[in-house]
Amino acid sequence: MSFAASVLTLYPEMFPGPLGLSLAGRALEAGTWSLEAIQIRDFATDRHRNVDDTPAGGGAGMVMRADVLAKAIDHASPPGDARPRLLMSPRGKPLTQARVRELAAGPGAVILCGRFEGVDQRLIDARGLEEVSVGDFILSGGEPAALVLLDAVVRLLPGVMGNAVSGEEESFENGLLEHPHYTRPQEFEGRPIPDVLISGNHRKIAEWRRAEAEKLTRERRPDLLADDPPR
């Protein structure tokens, strides 16, 4: 069974976007995964197709309505649908490579792209939405975040990457950032490839890569080492 993604959005024309190109695009064309972009406004009940209203208690901006979104979600994800329901939100739990792998191993995902000031909390609670963040910054809407999440997931689907081992030796897969890479020419602007990488000694190469990965992680993402058990 292929991975099936349903994206609820006010801008369905944003999809597949970059997901229609390169590895994800070829996999989409081959049927390895499917993508359905659903226009939320189609589930509005008034002639203006309104999907938002002023926030209860006052304040700036608008809030996406629970009743409209509930109809859209129920259409995309009827009873019995085993796919997780995700809401792309800056206040969500940070997306990790571990969560990406969990999603890639499942049947797909229903993804709600938030807009305006946010989504009525009652909808989040009533439909059991899992709030997901792609970083500590604010986007104009959930669509770019949904594209990021799907790109991360799709590349891990069986057969999408030409070499499956590529996905096992990357940043975050073993709790570390990835080691530096080199290729031809052997010397570039006076900078040679490290001797160990052209030594042919695979044990020493593996040790060098591990040491470099640990060094980079300590310098750039020490938080990843916080729970690293002592050696």
C-alpha positions as CSV (number, residue, x, y, z in Angstrom):
1,M,0.0,0.0,0.0
2,S,1.4,3.4,-1.0
3,F,1.8,6.4,1.4
4,A,-1.3,8.6,1.0
5,A,-1.1,12.3,2.0
6,S,-4.1,14.5,2.2
7,V,-3.4,18.2,2.7
8,L,-6.1,20.6,3.8
9,T,-5.2,24.1,2.7
10,L,-6.5,27.5,1.5
11,Y,-3.9,27.3,-1.3
12,P,-4.1,23.9,-3.0
13,E,-2.2,25.3,-6.0
14,M,0.9,25.2,-3.8
15,F,0.9,21.4,-4.1
16,P,2.7,19.4,-5.2
17,G,5.1,22.3,-5.9
18,P,8.6,21.1,-5.3
19,L,7.3,17.6,-4.4
20,G,6.5,17.1,-8.1
21,L,10.2,17.2,-8.9
22,S,13.3,15.1,-8.3
23,L,13.0,12.0,-6.1
24,A,9.6,12.9,-4.6
25,G,8.2,13.8,-8.1
26,R,9.3,10.5,-9.6
27,A,7.9,8.6,-6.7
28,L,4.6,10.4,-7.0
29,E,4.4,9.6,-10.7
30,A,5.3,6.0,-10.0
31,G,2.5,5.7,-7.4
32,T,4.9,5.1,-4.5
33,W,2.9,7.8,-2.7
34,S,-0.2,9.9,-3.5
35,L,-1.0,13.5,-2.7
36,E,-4.5,15.1,-2.4
37,A,-4.7,18.8,-1.9
38,I,-8.2,19.8,-0.5
39,Q,-9.5,23.3,-0.6
40,I,-10.8,24.2,2.9
41,R,-13.2,26.9,1.5
42,D,-15.2,24.2,-0.2
43,F,-16.6,23.3,3.2
44,A,-17.7,26.8,4.2
45,T,-21.5,27.3,4.4
46,D,-21.9,31.0,3.6
47,R,-21.9,32.5,0.2
48,H,-18.6,34.3,0.9
49,R,-16.9,30.9,1.8
50,N,-15.6,32.3,5.0
51,V,-13.3,30.0,7.0
52,D,-12.2,32.4,9.8
53,D,-13.7,34.8,12.4
54,T,-12.5,37.2,15.0
55,P,-10.8,35.8,18.1
56,A,-13.0,35.2,21.2
57,G,-11.8,37.6,23.9
58,G,-10.6,40.1,21.4
59,G,-7.2,40.7,19.8
60,A,-5.5,41.1,16.5
61,G,-6.0,38.8,13.5
62,M,-8.5,36.1,12.7
63,V,-8.9,32.5,13.8
64,M,-9.8,29.5,11.6
65,R,-13.3,28.2,12.4
66,A,-13.8,24.8,14.1
67,D,-17.0,24.0,12.2
68,V,-15.6,24.5,8.7
69,L,-12.4,22.7,9.5
70,A,-14.2,19.8,11.1
71,K,-16.1,19.2,7.8
72,A,-12.9,19.3,5.8
73,I,-11.2,16.9,8.1
74,D,-14.1,14.5,8.2
75,H,-14.2,14.5,4.4
76,A,-10.5,13.8,4.2
77,S,-10.3,11.3,7.1
78,P,-13.6,9.4,7.5
79,P,-14.0,6.8,10.4
80,G,-11.6,4.0,10.0
81,D,-8.8,6.1,8.5
82,A,-5.6,5.0,10.3
83,R,-3.6,8.0,9.2
84,P,-2.4,10.5,11.8
85,R,-4.0,13.9,11.7
86,L,-1.3,16.6,11.8
87,L,-1.6,20.4,12.2
88,M,1.5,22.4,11.1
89,S,1.9,24.9,13.9
90,P,4.8,26.9,15.3
91,R,3.7,25.9,18.8
92,G,3.8,22.2,17.9
93,K,6.3,19.5,18.9
94,P,9.5,19.9,16.9
95,L,9.7,17.5,13.9
96,T,12.5,15.0,14.4
97,Q,14.0,12.4,12.1
98,A,12.6,9.7,14.4
99,R,9.1,11.0,13.9
100,V,9.7,11.3,10.1
101,R,10.7,7.6,10.1
102,E,7.5,6.7,12.0
103,L,5.4,8.5,9.5
104,A,7.2,7.0,6.5
105,A,6.5,3.5,8.0
106,G,2.8,4.3,8.2
107,P,-0.1,4.5,5.7
108,G,0.2,8.3,5.2
109,A,-1.0,11.5,6.9
110,V,-3.8,14.0,6.9
111,I,-2.1,17.5,7.2
112,L,-4.0,20.7,8.1
113,C,-2.2,23.9,7.1
114,G,-3.0,26.6,9.5
115,R,-3.3,30.3,8.6
116,F,-4.0,33.6,10.2
117,E,-3.6,33.6,14.0
118,G,-4.2,29.9,14.3
119,V,-6.9,27.3,14.6
120,D,-9.8,27.1,17.1
121,Q,-8.6,24.9,20.0
122,R,-11.9,23.0,20.1
123,L,-11.2,21.6,16.6
124,I,-7.7,20.5,17.7
125,D,-9.1,18.7,20.7
126,A,-12.2,17.3,19.0
127,R,-10.3,15.8,16.0
128,G,-7.2,14.8,17.9
129,L,-4.7,16.8,15.9
130,E,-1.0,16.4,16.5
131,E,0.6,19.8,16.3
132,V,4.0,19.7,14.5
133,S,6.6,22.4,14.2
134,V,9.4,22.6,11.7
135,G,11.4,25.2,13.6
136,D,11.4,28.1,16.0
137,F,10.2,30.7,13.5
138,I,7.0,31.9,11.9
139,L,5.8,31.2,8.4
140,S,3.0,32.9,6.5
141,G,1.1,29.6,6.7
142,G,1.4,25.9,7.2
143,E,1.9,25.0,3.5
144,P,5.7,25.5,3.4
145,A,5.9,23.5,6.6
146,A,3.8,20.7,5.1
147,L,6.0,20.6,2.0
148,V,9.1,20.2,4.3
149,L,7.5,17.4,6.3
150,L,6.4,15.5,3.2
151,D,9.7,15.9,1.5
152,A,11.4,14.4,4.6
153,V,9.0,11.5,4.7
154,V,8.8,10.6,1.1
155,R,12.5,10.3,0.6
156,L,12.5,7.5,3.1
157,L,9.8,5.5,1.4
158,P,11.0,2.1,0.0
159,G,12.5,2.6,-3.4
160,V,12.6,6.4,-3.5
161,M,16.3,6.8,-2.8
162,G,18.6,5.0,-5.2
163,N,20.8,3.8,-2.3
164,A,18.9,3.0,0.8
165,V,22.1,3.2,2.9
166,S,22.2,7.0,2.1
167,G,19.3,7.5,4.5
168,E,21.1,5.7,7.3
169,E,24.3,7.8,7.4
170,E,22.8,11.3,7.6
171,S,22.5,14.0,10.2
172,F,20.2,13.0,13.2
173,E,20.0,9.3,12.2
174,N,22.5,8.3,14.9
175,G,22.1,11.3,17.2
176,L,24.8,13.3,15.5
177,L,25.3,15.8,12.7
178,E,26.8,14.3,9.6
179,H,30.5,14.2,9.0
180,P,32.1,16.4,6.2
181,H,32.2,15.1,2.6
182,Y,34.8,15.4,-0.1
183,T,35.1,14.5,-3.7
184,R,37.3,15.3,-6.8
185,P,39.4,17.3,-7.5
186,Q,41.9,15.9,-4.9
187,E,43.1,19.5,-4.3
188,F,40.9,22.6,-4.4
189,E,42.4,26.1,-4.0
190,G,45.2,24.6,-1.9
191,R,42.9,22.5,0.2
192,P,43.5,18.8,-0.2
193,I,41.2,15.9,0.7
194,P,42.1,14.6,4.2
195,D,44.7,11.8,3.8
196,V,42.7,9.3,5.8
197,L,39.9,9.4,3.2
198,I,42.2,8.3,0.4
199,S,44.1,5.7,2.5
200,G,41.9,2.8,1.7
201,N,41.7,1.9,5.4
202,H,38.0,1.5,6.0
203,R,38.3,1.2,9.8
204,K,40.3,4.4,10.1
205,I,37.9,6.2,7.7
206,A,34.9,5.1,9.9
207,E,36.7,6.3,13.0
208,W,37.6,9.7,11.3
209,R,34.0,10.2,10.2
210,R,32.7,9.4,13.7
211,A,35.1,11.8,15.3
212,E,34.3,14.6,12.9
213,A,30.6,14.0,13.4
214,E,31.0,14.3,17.2
215,K,33.1,17.4,16.8
216,L,30.6,19.2,14.6
217,T,27.7,18.2,16.9
218,R,29.5,19.5,20.0
219,E,30.2,22.8,18.1
220,R,26.9,23.4,16.4
221,R,24.2,21.3,18.2
222,P,25.4,20.4,21.7
223,D,21.7,19.9,22.6
224,L,21.8,16.6,20.6
225,L,24.5,15.3,23.0
226,A,22.7,16.2,26.2
227,D,21.2,12.7,26.6
228,D,24.3,10.9,25.1
229,P,25.3,8.2,27.6
230,P,29.0,8.3,28.8
231,R,31.3,6.1,26.9
